[in-house]
């Protein structure tokens, strides 16, 4: 789990997480920027009958709010090849990044694979304070329930300092803390199955468990964004099992290793 189309804030996956009728914590996924949820595939999750997962800027809205199915859209002014003047995303924008993300999760192909970039002050949000000038990303998104889904993404900084996992976590955490329906928020340092160090953000946003896990992969940062509607999965343990499966899938792909 995304960014908005050109002309709108494209948080790297501020990824939007599925909307469960409450402001998301970002889509866990969404693009940086904004004060909603945890968006980079990031912004406030609007009320909707179907989950959304956005890729941020950079990716999560749980921050990255993710649209459970990231829409492949871009404004007529969005040109991924020229100088960056506006935020946007579309399928095929950056084939080299899209080629890195997983092509299958639990035997299913993603509903959407797209990529984009964010460079506006509003879109970059806290990334700008670290000198990031242009954030590029790609993600694959799956709908896993009536209002649940996940985005597996990769982010990279262009023309600026090398992107750090802590900056992505900061972006999502900052946007999540301003979301009015967030009931709890926890951050932690965790070890992945491979032994790699990662940062994890867990949010209870209304009736949605939302988790963002990010880790360093050379000059890129991998991000697993998962949103689980409580009525879809029943328990936090069930949500954590999905998070674990998402991490395993991303780690076994070029984007996560």
N, C-alpha and C positions, 0 to 999 in steps of 0.2 A: 502495500500500500503505500492525496496527490495534489498536483498543481492545478490551478485554474487555467482557463483558456487565456490567450493573450488579451490584455485589456483589463484583466482582473488580477488580484494577487495570486501569485503562483508559489505557494510555499512548497518546498520540496517535501512533496507529500508533506506541505503541511498536510501531509497526507491527511485526508479526512477519514475518520473511522466511520463505521456505519452509524447512521443517525437513529437514535432510539427515542426520538421525541424530546431530547434534551440537548443542551449545548455540549458539543463534544469537547473532549479534552484534546484536542488535536489530533489529519485525519490522521491517532497514533501515527500516524502517519500522517501528512500534509506538508506544505512548503513553509519556510520560516516566515515570520512576519505575522502581524495581526495579534489580536488579543483573545482569540477564541481557542479553547481546547488545546490539544497538543498537536498542532499541525506540523516538513518537510517531510505529494503525495503527502497544511496546518491551518486552521481557522475555526471559527465557531461552527459547530454542527447545527444546521437548521433543522427544524422539525420536518420530518418526511416520512412517507410510508415505507420507503425502502432505505436500507443502509447505504451509506456512501463512504467511499474510501478515497481520499485524495492523496496524491503524491505531492510532496513538497517540493516547494522549496520548502524546498525540498523536502520533503515527503511527508510525514505524518501529520494530520491534525491529530491527533490525540494529541494532536499536534499536528500530526499530519493528519488531518482527517482524511481518510482515504475514500472515492465513490465506489461502493463495493464493486462497482465495475467502473474502473477509471474511464471516463469518457475520452475518446480520442478526438479532442477538439482544439482548435487554435483560431485566434482572431485573424482576420485578413492581413494584419500588420505584423504578425509573428513570423520572423525569418530566422531559423536556427543557424544559418550559415553566416550572416553578417554580424556587424558589431552589435552587442547586446544593448538594446534601448528599452525593451519591454519584456515582461515575464510571460512565459507561455509553455505549453507542452502539447505534443501530438504524437501519434504513433509514427515511428520512422524518423523522428527528428534527429536522433543520434544513434544510428544503427550499431556503432561500436559499443556503446553502453548497453543497449538493449540486448545485445548478444551475450552479455555477461549474466543476466538474471535467469533464474530457474525457468525451465520450460514445462515443468510438471510438479504438482503437489498432491501427494496421496493418490497418484495415478490420474489426476485430472489436469487438463491444460488450463492456463490462466484465462479469465474472461477478457482481460485487457492487458496489453503490454504497450507502454508508451514512454516517452522521455521528454525532457525539456530543460529549461534553465530559468534562473531568477537572478536579476541584477539590480532591481530598483531598491531604494532605501526601505520602502515599505515592505517589499517582499522579503528582503534579506533579514530584516529584524535584527536580532542579536548577533547574527553572523557578521554584520558590518563592523561591529565593535572589535572584531578580531582581524580586520583587514581583508575579509573576503569580498571580492569584487563581482564575481560571477559564480553561481553555484549551478552545476549541471547534475542531472540525475536521470535514472531510468528505473522502472519498476514493473513488476508483474503482479496482477491482482486477482484474487479468487473470492467468490462469494461462498461462504461456508454455512449460511443459515438464513432465516428470513430477514434478520437484521444483524448479521455477523459476517466478518470477512477479514482478509489479511492481505498485506502487500509486502513483497520481498523486493528490496531496492538497493541501489548503489548510488553514492553521491561523490562528487569530486569538485575541487575548487580550481577555477581557471584564471590565470593571470594574477594570482594572489598567493598567500601562504598555503601550505599543505593543510587540507582539512583534518580536523581532529574529532574523534568520537565525542569528546566532552562538549564540543561546541554544538553538536547536533542534539545531544541530550539537553543542554542548556536551553536550546531553542524550544524544544518540546515542553520542557518543564516550565519555562516562563509563560508560554501560552496556556498551559494547563492550569497554572495557578490563578489565572484571571477568569477562567470559565466558571460561571455562576452555579452550575449543577454538579461540580466536582465534590464528592463527599470525602474522598481520601486520596492522598498522593504519596507514593514512596519511591525513593531512588536507592539503588544499590550497585555495588561492583560485584560482578559474577564471573565465574569461569565457565566457558563453553565446553561442550563435550570434547572438542579438539584440544582443550587446554588454553585456548586464547582468552585474553582478558576482555571483558565487555562491560558496558554500562546498561542498566535496566531501569526503566521508569514504569511504574504500575499505577493506574488510576481507576477509581470507581467513579464513573460518570453516570449518574442516574441509575439506570438499569443495565449499564454496559461496563464490563470489565475491559480495560484498554491497556495494552502493554507495548512498549517500544524497547527494543534491544539493539544496541549499536556497537560495532567494533571496528578496529583498524584493519585495513587490507592494503598495505603499501601506500600508494598515493590516493586511495579511495577509502570511503567508510561504508560498511555494509549496514543495512537497517532492516529489521524484521518488525513489522507493525501489525498488531493483532487486536481486533475488537470482537468481543463475544457478548451478545445480548443474553442476559441471564435466563430469559424464557426459552432461548434456543439450546443452551448448554447445561443449565441447571445448577452448576457449582463452580467455585473458583478452581477446584482441582481439575475439572474438565477443561477450563480455560487454559490452565497451565500446561496441560497435555498438548493442547493445540499450539501454544507458544513453543514448546519443546520440539514439536514436529516441524514447525516453521523454521526454527533455528537450524535443525538438522538439514532441512532442504536447502536453505541458503548457504550453509557451510559447505555443502557438497557441490555447489555451483561455482563458476569462476568469480561471481560477484562476491562470494563470501569467503574465499580462501586464496 
